[in-house]
Amino acid sequence: MRKTILALIGVSACFISSARAQDLDWKKVDETLGRKPAVADDVHRYAFPRTDLTVTLDGVTIKPALALGGWLAFKPAHGGAMVMGDLVLLETEINPVMAKMIASGLEITAVHNHLLRASPATFYMHVAGHGDPVKLASAIHDALAESKTPLTVAAPAGPPPAIDLDTAKLDQVIGVKGQANGGVYQFNVKRRDPITEDGMLLTPVGAMGVAIAINFQPTGAGKAAITGDFVLTSDEVNPVIVALRTHGIEVTALHSHMLDEQPRLFFMHFWANDDAVKLANGLRAALDKTASTKG
């Protein structure tokens, strides 16, 4: 019954926010952030990849789309917008960026690692806020200026590298269709239960960062480096840990991303570099321990 009520509340809120979406000055938000968004339903999601960094882990040079893809998602809410995001920062950048965020009234909802042994080490700051989207965008832009995060979008140097993997087989094993992005093959696997934050239904789940994210970066000879995060309820955490470790996949972090979500969620990050199909089967075994969709 609780899930049904939450879903009904979320649908109503989504309808109201969609009606207000047209009233928000998205062009001004684009100009303030210096980039165009990916738009899904009423969500405007802006990518802030750390293309300035060269990060290696276990001999693999990590592409931004694998594990260095900061983002901000704006969704109409409460007469303005809500923003959620995940920013990729070096250790020395955390406190300057945080100070600017706090001074502007934005919330810090998590700071943590996603990876182990990466050089240089990277950290991930989750942020949230409500209000006028242009003011939110300006505050976040000013905070990011305290880091070396690229604030202008460079033209692509050339076509994206080919995905040298059996992507059809990966799709079959994971159970959803993946997408190529910057030389990385990415999956978003939805949970079956509705997820709300501050009374708002977080849809679409991929754009709002509450879908299970799985990324494959080819490393040659049918192998891939994998990382991402599982979105889990408390009862799913340890079964997924066991499933991943049983299949040779390292669990690298377990933590929250938000403060007021329903149901309470935990985010589990992972890493491995091995035969891509073998790893996909391990990930599928872990997905089978969750209330996630397939197909």
N, C-alpha and C positions, 0 to 999 in steps of 0.2 A: 504493500500500500504506500509506504514512504517513497519508493522509487516512482510510483505512478504520480503521486502528488508533486514530487520534484520535477518530473517530466512536464506536467501540465503547467506548473509555474514557469518553467524554462521556456516552453512554447509561447506562453503569453508574453514573457519578457522579450523573447526573440522577435515576436511580431511587432511589439512596440518599438524596439530598437531599430528594426528594419525600416519602419515608417519614418524614424528620425534620421536615418543614415543620410538621406538626401540633403538634410539641412546642414550637415557638417562640411567644413571647407577642406576637403581632402587635398585639393591642389596646393593649398597653403602648407599642409602637413608635408606633402611631397617636397616642396621647395625648402622647407625648414630642415628636413632630414637629408636633402641632397640626393634623392634617389626615388625611383618608382617602386610601388609595392606590387606584390602578388595579391590579387583580390579574389577571395573565396567567400561567396554569399555576402555578408555585411562586414567581413573582417578584412582589414588592410594590413598585410604583413610585410615588413621591411627587413631585408637581409643586411647584416653587418659582418661579412666574413673577414677574418684576420689574414688577408692576403699579404700583409706586410711581414708575417712571421714564417720562418722555416723551422718547423717542429718535427723532430724525429723520435720514433719509439721502436725499440727492438729492430733497428736498421731500416724501418719504413719511414719515408718522408710523407707526412700526413697532408693530404689535400684538404683545403678549407671545408669542402662539403662533407668530409668524413667526420671531423670532430672540432672544427674551428669556425663553425657557422653561427655567429651571434645573430639574434633577431629580435624584433619588436612587433607585437600584434596589437592593433587598435580595433576595438569593437564598440559600436554605439551602445551607451548604457546611461541610465539615470539622467537623461537630459544632456549628456555630453558624451564622453567616451571613457572606456576603461582601457588601460594598456597593460600588457604583460610582456615580459621579455627575458632573454638569457644572453648576457654579454660575456664575451671571451676576453679575459684580461691576464696580463702578466702579474706576478706577485707584487711588483713595485707600483702597479697601477691601481690596485684594489682600493687603498685608502683615499687617494685623491678623487677617484671617481665616486666613491661612496659619500665623501663629504659634500660634493656638489649635489648629488642626488638628494641627500637628506635636507640640505639647505633649501631645495626647491619643493619640499613636501612630498617627494616620492618615497615609496616604501622599498626597503631591501627585504626580500623574502627568503633568500638563501645565498650562501657563498660556499663553494666547495670545489673539489677536484672532480673530473670525470675519468681521467686516465692516471696510470702509474708509470713511472720511469721516463716520462716524456721529457725531452730537452729542447728548448727551455720548458719548464713546468708552466702549465696554463691552468687558470682557475675560471670559474663560471659564476657570475653574479646575476641572480634572478631579481627582477624589479617589477613593481606594480604601481599603478596610480589611477586616479579618477579625476575627471574635470574636462576643461576645454582641450581638445586634441592638439591644437596649435601650440598652446602653452606647455602641454606635456611634451610635445616633440621638441620644443625649444629647450626645455630644461634637460632633457635627455641628451640632446646634441651638445649642450654646453658641458655636461658631465663627461661625455665621451671624449671631448676635446682635451681632457686631462690625461688621456691615454694616447697611444699611437694608433688606435683604431682608424683605418682609412675613412675619412668623412666625405671623400669624393669618389665617384665610381669610375674606375679606369676602363677604357675600351678593351674588349677581349683581345689577347695577343694573337689568337688564332682559333680554329675550331676546337671544341672540347675533345679530349682524348677518347678513343673508342673504349668501350667496356669489354675487355677481353675475358669474358666469362660466359658460361651457358646460362644466360638470363632466363630463358624459357624454363629450364629445369629449376632455377631458383624460385621463379614465380610459382611453379607447381608445388614445390616443397613448402615454401612459406605460406602459400594459400591465398595470396593477394598479388595484384600486378604491381611490380616495381617501376621506378622511373630513373632514368639517367640524369645526373646533375653534376657537371664539372668533373667528369671522370670517375664518379662514384655512383653505384647502383643503390637506390634508396627505397625502403619500404615504410609505409605508415599503416599500422594494424590497429583498427579501432577496438575499443572496449564495447561490450554490450550494454553496460549500465550508463545512464546519463550522468554527467559530471557538471557540478555547478560551483561557482566561486562568487561569494558575496551576493547570492541569490540569482546570479545570471547563469544561464545554460551556456557552457563553453563549447560552442559549435561554430564552424566545423572543427572537429577535434584535432586534425593535423595542423591546421593553421594556428590554433591556440596552444599547441605544445602538449596536448594530453592524449596523443595517440602513441602507441608503442613504436619507437623509431629504430630501424635496423639498417645499417649502412655497410656496403661491401666495396672495398677499394682493391682492384686487381693488383697482385704483386708478382704475377708471372706463373706460367706453367699450370694454370687452372687454380692457383691459390689466390686467397684474398685476405686482407686485413679487415676485420669486422669490429664495429663498435656501435653504440647507440644507447637507448635506455628503454627498459621495461617499465610500464606504468601499472602499479600493483596495489591491491588492497592488502591489509596486514596478513590475512590468512594465506595469501599467495606467495609471500616473500621467500620463505624457506624452501617450499617445494621448487620454486624457480632457481634458487641458488643451487640446490642439489642437482637439478636437471642440467644446468649450464656446466657445472664443474665435472659432472659425470661424462660430459661430452668434450672435455678439454678446453672449455671456454672460461676465461678468468673473470671473476667478479671484481670490479675495480672501485665501485662506490655504491653506497646505498644511503638515500637521504630524501628529504622533502624538497619541493620546489615552490609551494604556495603555503598560505597561512590559514585560509578559511574555506578550503574546498570540501565538497561532499560528493561521494564518500571520501574519507581520509585516504590519501594516496602516498605511495612510496615509489621512488624512481631508482632503478637499479641499472648501473652502467657496466659494460663488459668489454672484453678485448680478446682477440685471438688472431693468429695469422697461420692459415692452414688451407687444405683443400676446400674450395668454396662450397661444394655440394655437401661434403661431410659436415662443415660448420652449419650449413642451412638446416640439415637434419637435427643437429643439436639445438638450434634455435627453435625449430618446430616442436621438439620435445618440451622445451621450456614454455612455449606459447600454449601448449596443451594443458598446462597447469594454471592458465589464466582464463578469465571470462572475456576472451577476445573473439572477434569475428573471424570467419574464414570464408573466402570466396568473394 
